[in-house]
Amino acid sequence: MVPWEFSWVFLIAFIGTAWLYARGSRRLRVPLPRQAAFWAGMVLIYVSLHTYFDYFAEHEFFMHRIQQVLLHHLAPLFLVAAYPGTVLRAGLPLAWRVRVWRARQSFAWRMLAAMAFNPAFVTLFFVALILVWLIPDMQTLAMLDWRIYRAMNWSMVLSGLSYWWLVLDHRPKPPGRMSPGWRVLSPAITMTPQIVAGAIVTFSKADLYPIFEICGRAFTMNVLTGQLIGGVIMWVPAAMIESMGGLLALRQWLRLSRNGRLPRRPLRARPPSIAHR
């Protein structure tokens, strides 16, 4: 898989993460489904960002939408569903693990985490990125400036990871940042504006993204046909992935309930009846 545009930064980050996980999985007993989910997510990110798939994403609207669905939805969902945090920490040398633990106990880290992983902020950011990069002018900027293009792709990955980390949290609240009920409901809320945007693109009779004509299209197909396919990809597969995330969150909710880990609401004392007064 030859890269379309080689990036040392991406390659170092990718290999470093893979090395930490492989090292940690040798120290811990990680179930095979979790390992499979992690490596599937890693492969999707590599294929989307560091192969010739990226060339097609730069020259066809519907290929670009496939790339964004993979980076924003599917790959982060696979990675977070693998719950790789403990495995990655186990892959660190002992001295680094101590430093990470101390950093996480610091006031600065707690303040940063409180803002960066605020459920309202993360959810709004997750939805906003879907819509912002669909604005034709923003799409044109991203296609004409490689720095904005890479920022767009990485923003999709990071927002997807933070969002699914909140939704698939296996802990009750607290220490989890979102209640189990909201974790199940959240994907249904975030998919709604995405479905609407996908429908608008699908049924549009005008070429909304002429920048792909300027860049040179990779396939000889009708412009509106490619745009229709891109809209359907935003509409159906993306919504199905979010539904899958909601079902995984529901599974965690049921597991917490079964294990008695959900907070119990105190019973309200009934007022005495007239006969007992």
C-alpha positions as CSV (number, residue, x, y, z in Angstrom):
1,M,0.0,0.0,0.0
2,V,2.0,2.9,-1.3
3,P,1.3,6.3,0.2
4,W,-0.2,9.0,-2.0
5,E,1.5,11.7,0.2
6,F,4.2,10.4,2.5
7,S,4.1,11.7,6.1
8,W,6.8,11.0,8.6
9,V,4.7,12.4,11.4
10,F,1.8,10.1,10.7
11,L,4.1,7.1,10.2
12,I,5.9,7.7,13.5
13,A,2.6,8.1,15.4
14,F,1.1,5.1,13.8
15,I,4.1,2.8,14.4
16,G,4.5,4.1,18.0
17,T,0.9,3.4,18.8
18,A,1.0,-0.1,17.2
19,W,4.2,-0.9,19.1
20,L,2.8,0.2,22.4
21,Y,-0.3,-1.9,21.9
22,A,1.6,-5.0,20.7
23,R,3.9,-4.7,23.7
24,G,1.1,-4.2,26.2
25,S,-1.0,-7.1,24.8
26,R,2.0,-9.4,25.5
27,R,1.9,-8.2,29.2
28,L,-1.9,-8.4,29.6
29,R,-4.5,-10.9,28.7
30,V,-6.5,-9.1,26.0
31,P,-9.5,-11.0,24.5
32,L,-9.2,-11.7,20.8
33,P,-12.3,-9.6,19.8
34,R,-10.8,-6.5,21.5
35,Q,-7.5,-7.1,19.7
36,A,-9.3,-7.6,16.4
37,A,-11.3,-4.3,16.9
38,F,-8.1,-2.3,17.7
39,W,-6.2,-3.6,14.7
40,A,-9.2,-3.1,12.4
41,G,-9.4,0.5,13.5
42,M,-5.7,1.0,12.9
43,V,-5.9,-0.5,9.5
44,L,-8.8,1.7,8.5
45,I,-6.9,4.9,9.6
46,Y,-3.8,3.8,7.8
47,V,-5.7,3.0,4.6
48,S,-7.7,6.3,4.8
49,L,-4.7,8.6,5.4
50,H,-1.5,7.0,4.1
51,T,-2.4,5.0,0.9
52,Y,-3.6,5.9,-2.6
53,F,-7.1,5.9,-1.2
54,D,-6.4,9.4,-0.1
55,Y,-5.8,10.3,-3.8
56,F,-9.2,9.2,-4.7
57,A,-10.7,11.1,-1.7
58,E,-9.1,14.3,-3.1
59,H,-10.5,13.8,-6.6
60,E,-14.0,12.4,-6.1
61,F,-16.7,13.6,-3.7
62,F,-18.2,10.3,-2.9
63,M,-14.7,8.8,-2.1
64,H,-14.1,11.8,0.1
65,R,-17.3,11.0,2.0
66,I,-16.3,7.4,2.4
67,Q,-12.9,8.6,3.9
68,Q,-14.7,10.9,6.3
69,V,-17.1,8.2,7.5
70,L,-14.2,5.9,8.1
71,L,-12.1,8.5,10.0
72,H,-15.0,10.1,11.9
73,H,-17.2,7.1,12.7
74,L,-16.0,3.6,12.0
75,A,-12.3,3.6,12.8
76,P,-12.7,5.5,16.1
77,L,-15.6,3.3,17.0
78,F,-13.5,0.2,16.5
79,L,-10.6,1.7,18.4
80,V,-12.6,2.8,21.4
81,A,-14.6,-0.5,21.5
82,A,-11.3,-2.3,22.0
83,Y,-10.8,-0.3,25.2
84,P,-7.0,0.1,24.5
85,G,-6.1,2.5,27.3
86,T,-4.8,-0.1,29.8
87,V,-3.1,-2.0,27.1
88,L,-1.3,1.1,25.8
89,R,-0.2,2.0,29.3
90,A,1.1,-1.5,29.9
91,G,3.2,-1.1,26.8
92,L,5.0,1.9,28.2
93,P,8.3,1.5,30.1
94,L,7.9,1.7,33.8
95,A,9.4,5.2,34.1
96,W,7.1,6.5,31.4
97,R,4.1,5.0,33.1
98,V,5.0,6.7,36.4
99,R,5.3,10.0,34.5
100,V,1.9,9.5,32.9
101,W,0.3,8.7,36.2
102,R,1.8,11.8,37.8
103,A,0.7,14.0,34.9
104,R,-2.9,12.7,35.2
105,Q,-2.9,13.6,38.9
106,S,-1.9,17.2,38.2
107,F,-4.4,20.1,38.5
108,A,-3.5,21.2,34.9
109,W,-4.4,17.8,33.4
110,R,-7.7,17.6,35.4
111,M,-8.7,21.1,34.2
112,L,-7.8,20.3,30.6
113,A,-9.6,16.9,30.7
114,A,-12.7,18.6,32.3
115,M,-12.9,21.0,29.3
116,A,-11.7,18.6,26.5
117,F,-14.0,15.8,27.6
118,N,-17.0,17.8,28.6
119,P,-20.0,15.8,27.2
120,A,-21.8,18.8,25.8
121,F,-18.6,20.2,24.1
122,V,-17.6,16.9,22.7
123,T,-21.0,16.1,21.3
124,L,-21.5,19.5,19.7
125,F,-17.9,19.4,18.3
126,F,-18.6,15.9,16.8
127,V,-21.8,17.1,15.0
128,A,-20.3,20.5,14.0
129,L,-17.4,18.9,12.2
130,I,-19.8,16.9,10.1
131,L,-21.6,20.0,9.0
132,V,-18.7,22.5,8.8
133,W,-16.6,20.5,6.3
134,L,-19.7,20.0,4.2
135,I,-20.0,23.8,3.5
136,P,-18.8,24.2,-0.1
137,D,-16.5,27.1,0.7
138,M,-14.8,25.1,3.6
139,Q,-14.5,22.1,1.3
140,T,-12.8,24.3,-1.3
141,L,-10.4,25.7,1.2
142,A,-9.5,22.2,2.4
143,M,-8.8,20.9,-1.1
144,L,-6.7,23.9,-2.1
145,D,-4.5,24.0,1.1
146,W,-2.8,20.7,2.2
147,R,-2.4,22.0,5.7
148,I,-6.2,22.6,6.1
149,Y,-6.8,19.3,4.4
150,R,-4.7,17.4,7.0
151,A,-6.2,19.5,9.8
152,M,-9.7,18.5,8.6
153,N,-8.8,14.8,8.5
154,W,-7.2,14.8,11.9
155,S,-10.0,16.8,13.5
156,M,-12.4,14.1,12.3
157,V,-10.3,11.3,13.9
158,L,-9.8,13.1,17.2
159,S,-13.4,14.2,17.5
160,G,-14.5,10.7,16.7
161,L,-12.2,9.2,19.4
162,S,-13.3,11.6,22.1
163,Y,-17.0,11.1,21.3
164,W,-17.0,7.4,21.2
165,W,-14.8,7.3,24.4
166,L,-17.7,9.1,26.2
167,V,-20.4,6.9,24.6
168,L,-18.7,3.6,25.1
169,D,-17.4,4.3,28.6
170,H,-17.9,1.1,30.6
171,R,-18.1,2.8,34.0
172,P,-21.1,4.3,35.8
173,K,-21.4,8.1,36.4
174,P,-19.3,9.0,38.3
175,P,-16.5,8.5,37.5
176,G,-17.8,8.4,33.9
177,R,-18.7,11.8,32.4
178,M,-22.0,10.8,30.8
179,S,-24.8,8.8,32.3
180,P,-25.5,5.3,30.7
181,G,-28.9,6.5,29.5
182,W,-27.5,9.5,27.7
183,R,-24.8,7.3,26.1
184,V,-27.5,5.2,24.5
185,L,-29.5,8.2,23.4
186,S,-26.6,10.4,22.2
187,P,-26.0,8.6,18.8
188,A,-29.7,8.9,17.9
189,I,-29.3,12.7,18.5
190,T,-26.0,13.2,16.7
191,M,-27.1,11.2,13.6
192,T,-30.2,13.4,13.0
193,P,-28.4,16.5,11.5
194,Q,-26.2,14.2,9.6
195,I,-29.1,12.4,8.0
196,V,-30.7,15.8,7.1
197,A,-27.4,17.0,5.6
198,G,-27.0,13.7,3.6
199,A,-30.6,14.0,2.3
200,I,-29.9,17.6,1.1
201,V,-26.8,16.6,-0.7
202,T,-28.5,13.5,-2.2
203,F,-31.5,15.3,-3.7
204,S,-29.6,18.4,-4.8
205,K,-29.9,19.1,-8.5
206,A,-26.9,21.4,-8.6
207,D,-23.2,20.6,-8.4
208,L,-22.4,21.7,-4.8
209,Y,-18.7,21.0,-4.9
210,P,-17.2,22.2,-8.2
211,I,-13.7,22.1,-6.5
212,F,-13.5,18.4,-7.4
213,E,-13.9,19.4,-11.1
214,I,-11.1,21.8,-10.7
215,C,-8.8,19.3,-9.0
216,G,-9.6,16.7,-11.7
217,R,-12.0,13.8,-11.2
218,A,-10.6,10.3,-10.7
219,F,-13.6,8.6,-12.4
220,T,-15.5,9.3,-15.5
221,M,-19.0,9.5,-14.1
222,N,-21.8,12.1,-14.0
223,V,-21.1,14.8,-11.5
224,L,-24.6,14.6,-9.9
225,T,-24.4,10.8,-9.7
226,G,-21.2,11.0,-7.7
227,Q,-22.8,13.7,-5.5
228,L,-25.9,11.5,-5.0
229,I,-23.7,8.5,-3.9
230,G,-21.8,10.7,-1.5
231,G,-25.0,12.0,0.1
232,V,-26.3,8.4,0.5
233,I,-23.0,7.4,2.2
234,M,-23.5,10.2,4.7
235,W,-27.1,9.3,5.1
236,V,-27.2,5.5,5.5
237,P,-23.9,3.9,6.4
238,A,-22.9,6.7,8.8
239,A,-26.3,6.4,10.5
240,M,-25.9,2.6,10.7
241,I,-22.5,3.0,12.4
242,E,-23.9,5.4,15.0
243,S,-26.8,2.9,15.6
244,M,-24.2,0.2,16.2
245,G,-22.5,2.5,18.7
246,G,-25.8,3.1,20.5
247,L,-26.3,-0.7,20.7
248,L,-22.8,-1.1,22.2
249,A,-23.7,1.6,24.7
250,L,-26.9,-0.2,25.6
251,R,-25.0,-3.4,26.1
252,Q,-22.7,-1.6,28.6
253,W,-25.8,-0.1,30.4
254,L,-27.3,-3.6,30.8
255,R,-24.0,-4.9,32.1
256,L,-23.8,-2.2,34.7
257,S,-27.3,-2.8,35.8
258,R,-26.8,-6.6,36.0
259,N,-23.7,-6.1,38.1
260,G,-25.5,-3.6,40.4
261,R,-23.1,-0.8,39.6
262,L,-25.7,1.8,38.7
263,P,-26.4,4.4,41.4
264,R,-29.6,3.8,43.3
265,R,-32.1,6.5,43.8
266,P,-33.2,6.9,47.4
267,L,-36.8,5.8,48.0
268,R,-39.1,8.6,49.0
269,A,-40.9,8.1,52.3
270,R,-44.7,7.8,51.8
271,P,-46.8,10.3,53.8
272,P,-48.8,8.5,56.5
273,S,-52.4,7.7,55.5
274,I,-55.4,9.2,57.3
275,A,-56.1,5.9,59.1
276,H,-52.8,6.0,60.8
277,R,-52.9,9.6,61.9
